[in-house]
Amino acid sequence: MNDSAALPADPGRIVLLTTSHRVAPGLLSWPAWQALRSADRVLCADAGHPQLPYIGEAGVAVEIGSATARELVDHCLDGGRTVVVVTTAEGDPALTDGLARLAGSGRETMPALELLPGAYDLPGARLLDLVQVMDRIRVACPWTGIRTHEDLAKYGLEEMYELLEAIETGDRESLREELGDVLLQVVFHARIAQDDPDEPFSVDDVAGTIVDKLVHRHPHVFGDETARTPEEVKEHWLRTKAEEKGRDSVTEGVPLGQPALALAAKLASRVRTGGLDVPLPTGDGVGYELLALAARAEAAGVDPETALRAAARAYRAAIRSAEA
């Protein structure tokens, strides 16, 4: 251990300044700008670092290159200097490992070491990573590069069913994974749409459309209207939706290709919320009986698809028990 009498009055400081590629370049925190402007020396090993032009515009000189932990420590100890290292995307592991070895040896006089986040990710920032990864795969992967919306249709349906199963079984890990798979379908379709020669749109257009829709359909949140109950919220939603769509029938927008029980329940729901008096059709056969059951379940606030799947799951368990 060095003799305490030989310790410098100010051992200096080494600041490792981290930034996020998910935040627009130049948007650094105030402590980051303070550290950069007051530093005796600023280093960056990446000449193409996106923050460098903005740091330069602020009048801060940046040396392009790297230094060893030993070199930086000695430089700081000589006169109590402050060195800021703008870290690369990889985090400069050679430097950080070297500093850790020197500090952990117990035999070195060390300057103050500080890890300073210069930019923080906003909520949803990892979505930018997904968009970038999808873009790269679309360009570089032979299979992904030729997919169409029609090719992916069956996968979207499968992923939604897998998500539904994760919800019904209460498996949180599966729920997180399946939500990711559904999100992938959205981003994948949006990336395919971007390549359309006639009517291209991007994932930003998709996001912008749903944002506008949510704001418009929640006037009690973003406007002057009020809604104190879930029923009033639903009334706002249905009214603004009807104004947007300009539909002539409550049946418009109900896809006939969905599972039959869900279809029957949706039609019954539209009739009920529309205040219409439409008796159920009668006829021979189990189809009409199932229609009546689905309408009765919907009126009672029960999703017939969910109820039937729960019963089918119990039936499957009974079958397996009998097989055993």
N, C-alpha and C positions, 0 to 999 in steps of 0.2 A: 504494500500500500504506500502511495506517495506520502511524504511528510506533510502534515497539515500546514506548516509554515510556508511550503512551496506552492500551495494551492492558489491559483489566480483569483483575484477579487471578483472577477466576472468571467466565468468559464464560457460564456457565449451560449448560443442556441442553434439547434438544427431543427428546422420545421419541414416536415413532410406534408406537402399540400396535395390533397386528393381532390379530384373533380369527378363529375358524372357526365358520361357521354349522352345521358338522357335529358340533360338540361341544356338549353341553348348556350353556345359559347359566349363568354363575356359576362354571364350572370353568376358572379361570384359573391360570396358573403362579405359583409363589411370586415370581419376579422381577417379574412383572406386578403383583401385589398390592403389592410393595414400592415399585415406581415410582409407583403410584397414590396410596399413602398418604403418600409423602414429597414429592409434587409440590406446587409452589406454586399451580399452576393446572391443571385438567383440562378439556379441551374435547371436544365431539363434535357434529358437524354433523347427525347423524341422531337426531331426538327419539324415534324408535321403535326404536333400537338394542337388541337383546335383552339386552345385558349391563348396560344402565343401571340397571334396578331392583336388581340384585344389587350393583353398585358403590355405589349409594345406600344400600342396607342395611348396607354395610360402613362407612358414615360418611364416604364420599368425596363431596364436592360436585362436580357436573359442570355446566359451562356448556354450554347447548345453543346452538350457533351455530358459525360458522367464522371464521377469521382469515387474513389474508394472510401470506405468508412474511415479508414486511418487518415486519409488526406483531409476529409471534412472535419474530423475531430481536431486535428492539429491546427487547421485554419481557424476554427472557432476559438480555441484556447489561446491563440496568439492575438491578444487584444480584445477578447470578449466579443468576437464578431457573431453576427447572425447570418445563417445561410438558409435560404428557402429552396427546397427541391420540389419542383412541380413534377409529381410522379407520372409515369406513363400508364397506359391502360393495364399493363402487366403488374404494376405496383413496385417496380424496381426491387425484386427480391434479393439480388446480390447485395445491394446497399443495406437494406433493412436487416438482412441476416448478419452482415458484418457489424452493424451497429449493436445488434443484440449480443453478439459474441464479446465485443469490447466491454459493453456495459455489464454483462454477466460475469466477466472474469474477476471482478473485484480488485483489480490491480491498476485500473485506469482512472484518471481524472476525466470526467465526461462533461461535455456541455449539456445544457438542458435539451431533452428530446421531446418533441411535440408532434402529434399527428393532428393535423388541422383539416377538417372537411371544408373544402371551398365551395361545394355545391351539394345540395341534398335532393334526392329523388322525390318527386311529388307522388301522391297516391295514383296508382295506375301506370307508373313509369315503365314497368316491365312489359306493358303492352307494346311499347315502342320496340323492345327487343323482339317480340313475337312478329311484328310487322317486318322488321329487318331480316329475321331468319327466314320468314316465308318468302320474301322477295328473293333472297339468295338461292333458296331451294328451287323456286320457280324458274330461275335462270339456269342453274347448274345441274339440276337433277333430270335425267332423261324421262323418267316416268311422270314426275310432277309437271314438267314443262309442257306436256301435251294434253293434260286433263282438261275436261270441259265441265260446265255446270251439270250437264246430263250425266256425265261419268260419276260425279260425286253425290248425286241425289240419293242413292241407296245408302251411302255411308252416313249422310246426315240423319236419315231416319233411324238407322241402327244406333248411332250415338245418342239420339234422344231417348230411345228405349233403354239404353244402358244407364243414362242419367236418371231416368224414371225409376229404374230398379234400385239404384244407389239411394235415392230419396226414400223409397218405400222400405228398404231394409235398414235404413239408418246408419249405413257404413260411411263414416265421415271421410276416411281416406279415399274410398272409391268415389265419393261425391266430389271431392276436390279434383281428382283425376278426370272424371267424366265431364265436369264443367270445362276443364281444359280441352278435352276432345271436341266438345261442342263449339267452344270458342275457336278452335282451329278450323272447323268447317266454315265459320263466318269469315275468318281472315283469308282462307283459301279461296272461297268464292269471290271475295272482294278483289283478290289479286288476279284471278282469272278475268273478272270484269274489266280490270284495268287494261287488259290487252285487246279488248273488243275494238275492231277497226271502225265501227259505226257509232256506237253509243257507249264509250268507256266511262267508267266511274271508279273511284278508289275507296279504300277503307275509310278515308276521311269523309267522303261523301256519305257513306253508310252511317258513320257515327253522327255526322251533322244532321242527317234526316231524322234519326231517332231522338236526338237532343231537341230538335225543333218540335217534334211530335209530343214529347214528354212535357215540355214547357207549355205548349198550347193546351194540352189536356189536363193541366193542373193549375187552372186559374186561381184556385184557393191557396196555392203555394207561391206562384210567381205573379199573380195578378191581384185584383181587388175583391174578388169573390171570396166567400167563406164556405167552409164545409166542416162540420163538427162531428159527423158520423161517417162510417164507411159507406152507408147507403147514399149519403149526399155526395160523397166522392165519386161513387159509381154513376150517379145521375149526371155529374159534370162530365165524366168521361164519355158516357153514351151520347150526351147532347153534342159535345164538341166533335166526337167521331162522326156523328150523323151529318153535321155541318160540313166536315171535311170531305166526306165520301159522296155526299149528294145521292144516297141510295134511294131507290124506289120501293124496296122490299126489305123486311127484316132478315130475309134469308140470304141476301147478298153478302158475300164475304165468308160464308160458311162452306169450307171445302168438302165436297162430297167424297173425296178419297180417303178421309180419315176413318179410323175404326168405327164400326157401325154403332156401337153403344154410345161412343162419344158424339157421333153425328146426331143421333136421336136426342141425346141430352142437350146438345147445343141448340137444336131447333126448338126444343121445348123451352129452353131458357130465353130465346129470342121472342117467342110468343108471349111468355109471362112478363118479361120486362117491357115489351111493347104494348102491354095492356090489351092484347087481342083475345077474342073469344073464338078459339079454333078447336073444335073437338077432335080428338084423336080418330084417325080412320080405323074402321073395323073391317075385319075380313078373316078368312080361314088361314090357319097356319101359324107356326110358332113365331114368325117374324113380327106379326101384329102383337103377339103376347110380349115379346121382348121390347117392342116399341113402348108399350104401356108401362112395363116395368122401368124402363129407362126414364120415361117422363115422370113417373111417380118418385123415383130416386132423386131426380133433379129438383122436383118441387120440395122434397124433404131436405135439400142441401147436401145430398150424397152424390158423389161422382160415381156413376155406375161402372165405368171402366176400372177405377181403383177398387171398388167393392168386389167386382168379379175377379180381378187379379188376386186380391187377398184370399178369396175363397179358393181360387185355382191353386194358389201356393199351399194352402192347407190340404187340398186334394193331392198335390204332388207329394207332400210329406207323408200322407196316409199311404200312398202307393209305395213309396220307398220303405215305409215301415212294414208293409205287407210282403214286399220282396225280401226283406231281411229275415 
